[in-house]
Structure formats: structure tokens, C-alpha cells
Amino acid sequence: CEDCGKSLIGECKLHGPLIRAKDRVIPSRARLTLPHYLTLRVLELRAGNQQILGVFAKKVIQKRTQFGPYVGQLSTKLTCYDDSRLVLQVLKDGGKYFLDTPNEDCGNWMMFVRLARNQEEQTLVAYQHCGEVYFTTVKPIEPHTELKVWYAADYAKFMEASAVFIKEESDVCPFPPVAKEPADPWICSSCGGTFATFALLESHQCIHKDRV
């Protein structure tokens, strides 16, 4: 203690504790890469102060706006999985690798973009080009609207996932060309009808149950 000149273990009983000044918090690499017309919002706070974030537009973003490439570590397995985010893989030197983002200093802002649950809320399409993953807007995005993404048809096939279809999908991005029909449609076991997504099939099967 500089006031009484004693070396103490812990606080000085006479003069009290020191006033602690904290370092300024430095944003992570991912947050620093966020374009100026986008913002992060906390959507949910889970146990352990885990924040669920979403990316929102601050101004109108035009259709056919391309973001990327997605930054992540090439890995043969995911070390961090979040069911609200897209799982992304790329083809490099003949091998298939995950784009892993175990923390915010290993990626860019695109790691915060949540997946679209249906066609109506999808604003972005993810696709692979030259070993990199890009996101492109499929419609104009209004201010205060959350950016949500799903796979392009060809990339969905590569990822072995079902495709979410957007009107004029072939015009979404100049590369690669996007197929208009799903490679493996969902088939109803009752009537043989085909559906682009499992959600559509599930909704259709409810009709059969109601009839029974």
C-alpha cells in the first residue's frame, strides 16, 4: 500500500482496496469484419451468458448482393456445432472439408448468419465457388430485416441436404449454375407425391391422417 508503505497480501485494512481499471474490450475478428450497413442483435440469452446473435440490415440491400468468402478453418470434423447456423463444407485438393469456426477470432461476420427455416424468411443463398463459400441476396432486404441463409440447389446436393427453392433461383448468382429441380425429392409413401422439403411432405401427410 503506497499510503502506509506496507506490503500486504490482499486489501489494506486501513486504506481499503485499489480502484481497478479494466482494459478496453476489443471486438473479435468476426465482429470487426461486419459491413457498416449491417448490425448484430442479441436474440436470446442462454445458460452461461451464451448469446444467440442475428445479423440485421440497417439500410436496404439490393438483390444479387454478394458477401464473402466465408472465413473458417478447414477441418475434417466440426469442433463447434450450432443448430441455428448452416454447416458448410468445401472441396479442396480432392478432399471435402468443413469450414469450422470454433470461436469468433477464427471467422468473419458470416458465421453469425442464421439458417432460414422456410422459403419466406430466406434472404440469402449459400454456394461454393473455387473452393470458397459465398452468400448472395435472393431478394431486396429491407432495414431491420434479419439476414437468413440456405443452400443453393447444387450446393444442397453437395451437402446432402434438401433444397429450399426461390423464384428465379437461376438468376441469384452468376456462378455456379443452379438446378431448378431437387436431386432427391421427398416422396409420400401413401400417394407417391414428391415434395422439395421434408416440411412440405410432413404437412402433406397430415392431410392423409385427417382423412383416415
C-alpha positions as CSV (number, residue, x, y, z in Angstrom):
1,C,0.0,0.0,0.0
2,E,1.5,3.3,-1.1
3,D,-0.3,5.2,1.7
4,C,1.0,3.2,4.7
5,G,4.1,1.8,3.0
6,K,3.4,-1.8,3.8
7,S,3.4,-4.9,1.6
8,L,0.2,-6.7,2.2
9,I,-1.5,-9.9,1.0
10,G,-4.9,-8.7,-0.2
11,E,-6.5,-5.4,0.6
12,C,-5.2,-2.8,3.0
13,K,-7.4,-2.9,6.1
14,L,-6.7,0.8,6.8
15,H,-7.0,2.3,3.3
16,G,-9.2,-0.2,1.5
17,P,-8.9,-1.9,-1.9
18,L,-7.3,-0.4,-5.0
19,I,-9.5,1.1,-7.7
20,R,-9.3,-1.4,-10.6
21,A,-9.3,0.0,-14.1
22,K,-10.3,-2.6,-16.8
23,D,-8.8,-2.8,-20.2
24,R,-11.0,-1.7,-23.1
25,V,-12.8,-4.7,-24.6
26,I,-11.5,-5.4,-28.1
27,P,-14.1,-6.7,-30.6
28,S,-13.4,-10.1,-32.1
29,R,-12.2,-10.5,-35.6
30,A,-15.6,-11.7,-36.7
31,R,-17.4,-8.6,-35.3
32,L,-14.8,-6.2,-36.8
33,T,-15.5,-7.6,-40.3
34,L,-19.2,-6.7,-40.1
35,P,-20.1,-4.3,-43.0
36,H,-21.2,-0.8,-41.8
37,Y,-24.8,-1.3,-43.1
38,L,-25.3,-4.5,-41.0
39,T,-25.7,-4.9,-37.3
40,L,-25.7,-7.7,-34.7
41,R,-28.6,-8.1,-32.3
42,V,-28.9,-10.4,-29.3
43,L,-31.9,-12.6,-29.9
44,E,-31.6,-14.9,-26.9
45,L,-29.5,-15.3,-23.8
46,R,-28.9,-18.9,-22.9
47,A,-27.3,-20.5,-19.9
48,G,-23.7,-19.4,-19.1
49,N,-24.4,-16.0,-20.8
50,Q,-24.3,-17.6,-24.2
51,Q,-25.7,-15.1,-26.7
52,I,-27.7,-16.1,-29.7
53,L,-27.0,-13.4,-32.3
54,G,-28.6,-12.4,-35.6
55,V,-27.4,-10.2,-38.4
56,F,-29.8,-7.4,-39.4
57,A,-29.8,-4.8,-42.2
58,K,-29.6,-1.2,-41.3
59,K,-30.4,0.0,-44.8
60,V,-31.9,-1.5,-48.0
61,I,-29.6,-4.2,-49.5
62,Q,-30.2,-4.9,-53.2
63,K,-30.9,-8.3,-54.7
64,R,-27.8,-10.0,-56.1
65,T,-25.5,-8.5,-53.5
66,Q,-22.7,-10.9,-52.9
67,F,-21.0,-11.4,-49.5
68,G,-17.8,-13.4,-48.8
69,P,-15.9,-15.5,-48.9
70,Y,-16.9,-17.2,-45.7
71,V,-13.9,-17.4,-43.4
72,G,-13.3,-20.5,-41.3
73,Q,-10.7,-23.2,-40.5
74,L,-10.5,-26.2,-42.8
75,S,-11.2,-29.3,-40.7
76,T,-12.2,-32.9,-41.2
77,K,-14.7,-32.6,-38.4
78,L,-16.6,-29.8,-36.6
79,T,-15.4,-28.8,-33.2
80,C,-18.3,-26.4,-32.7
81,Y,-21.9,-27.1,-33.8
82,D,-24.8,-24.7,-33.6
83,D,-28.2,-25.9,-34.9
84,S,-29.2,-22.4,-35.8
85,R,-26.3,-22.0,-38.2
86,L,-25.5,-23.6,-41.6
87,V,-23.0,-26.4,-41.7
88,L,-20.6,-25.5,-44.5
89,Q,-18.1,-27.7,-46.4
90,V,-15.8,-27.1,-49.4
91,L,-13.9,-29.2,-51.8
92,K,-10.2,-28.6,-51.6
93,D,-7.4,-30.6,-53.4
94,G,-9.9,-33.5,-53.9
95,G,-10.9,-33.6,-50.2
96,K,-14.1,-32.5,-48.5
97,Y,-13.5,-30.2,-45.5
98,F,-15.7,-28.4,-43.0
99,L,-15.4,-24.6,-42.6
100,D,-15.1,-24.7,-38.8
101,T,-15.4,-21.6,-36.6
102,P,-14.7,-22.7,-33.0
103,N,-14.5,-19.0,-31.9
104,E,-15.1,-15.5,-33.2
105,D,-11.4,-15.0,-34.0
106,C,-11.4,-17.8,-36.5
107,G,-14.1,-16.5,-38.8
108,N,-15.8,-13.4,-40.2
109,W,-19.2,-11.9,-39.6
110,M,-20.9,-14.5,-41.9
111,M,-20.6,-17.0,-39.0
112,F,-23.4,-15.2,-37.2
113,V,-25.9,-15.5,-40.1
114,R,-28.7,-17.9,-39.0
115,L,-30.3,-20.5,-41.2
116,A,-33.6,-20.0,-42.9
117,R,-36.4,-22.2,-41.6
118,N,-38.6,-21.7,-44.7
119,Q,-38.7,-20.1,-48.1
120,E,-40.5,-16.9,-46.9
121,E,-37.7,-15.9,-44.4
122,Q,-34.8,-16.8,-46.6
123,T,-32.9,-13.7,-47.8
124,L,-29.5,-15.3,-48.8
125,V,-28.3,-18.3,-50.7
126,A,-25.0,-20.1,-49.9
127,Y,-22.9,-21.6,-52.7
128,Q,-19.4,-22.8,-53.4
129,H,-17.1,-21.2,-56.0
130,C,-13.4,-22.0,-56.4
131,G,-13.1,-23.7,-53.0
132,E,-14.8,-20.8,-51.2
133,V,-18.3,-20.3,-49.9
134,Y,-20.3,-17.1,-50.7
135,F,-23.7,-15.7,-49.7
136,T,-25.8,-13.8,-52.2
137,T,-29.1,-12.0,-51.6
138,V,-32.1,-13.5,-53.4
139,K,-34.4,-10.6,-52.8
140,P,-34.1,-6.9,-51.6
141,I,-33.6,-6.8,-47.9
142,E,-35.4,-4.0,-46.0
143,P,-34.0,-2.3,-43.0
144,H,-34.4,-4.1,-39.6
145,T,-34.8,-7.4,-41.5
146,E,-32.7,-10.4,-40.4
147,L,-30.3,-12.0,-43.0
148,K,-31.1,-15.7,-43.1
149,V,-29.4,-18.2,-45.4
150,W,-29.9,-21.7,-47.0
151,Y,-28.1,-23.7,-49.6
152,A,-28.3,-23.2,-53.3
153,A,-29.7,-26.2,-55.1
154,D,-26.3,-27.5,-56.4
155,Y,-24.7,-26.8,-53.0
156,A,-27.5,-28.6,-51.2
157,K,-26.8,-31.7,-53.3
158,F,-23.1,-31.4,-52.4
159,M,-24.0,-31.0,-48.7
160,E,-26.6,-33.9,-49.0
161,A,-29.3,-31.6,-47.8
162,S,-32.8,-30.7,-49.1
163,A,-33.1,-27.5,-51.2
164,V,-35.2,-24.5,-50.4
165,F,-36.4,-23.0,-53.7
166,I,-36.6,-19.3,-54.5
167,K,-38.3,-17.9,-57.6
168,E,-35.8,-17.2,-60.4
169,E,-33.1,-19.1,-58.5
170,S,-31.0,-19.4,-61.6
171,D,-30.6,-15.6,-61.6
172,V,-29.5,-15.4,-58.0
173,C,-25.7,-15.7,-58.7
174,P,-23.6,-15.8,-61.8
175,F,-21.7,-18.9,-60.6
176,P,-22.2,-21.8,-60.3
177,P,-25.4,-22.5,-62.4
178,V,-28.2,-23.6,-60.1
179,A,-30.5,-26.5,-60.8
180,K,-34.2,-25.8,-60.6
181,E,-35.3,-29.3,-59.5
182,P,-34.2,-31.2,-56.4
183,A,-31.9,-34.2,-57.0
184,D,-33.6,-36.3,-54.2
185,P,-37.2,-35.1,-53.6
186,W,-39.1,-36.2,-50.5
187,I,-41.7,-38.9,-51.6
188,C,-45.0,-39.6,-49.9
189,S,-45.4,-43.3,-49.1
190,S,-49.2,-43.0,-49.2
191,C,-49.8,-41.4,-52.6
192,G,-46.3,-41.2,-54.2
193,G,-46.3,-37.4,-54.4
194,T,-42.9,-35.6,-54.4
195,F,-42.0,-32.5,-52.3
196,A,-39.0,-30.2,-52.3
197,T,-38.6,-30.2,-48.5
198,F,-39.4,-32.5,-45.6
199,A,-41.6,-29.8,-44.0
200,L,-43.8,-29.8,-47.1
201,L,-44.0,-33.6,-47.0
202,E,-44.9,-33.6,-43.3
203,S,-47.6,-31.0,-43.9
204,H,-49.0,-33.1,-46.8
205,Q,-49.0,-36.3,-44.7
206,C,-51.2,-34.6,-42.1
207,I,-53.9,-34.4,-44.8
208,H,-53.8,-38.2,-45.1
209,K,-54.1,-38.6,-41.4
210,D,-57.1,-36.3,-41.2
211,R,-58.9,-38.3,-44.0
212,V,-58.3,-41.6,-42.1
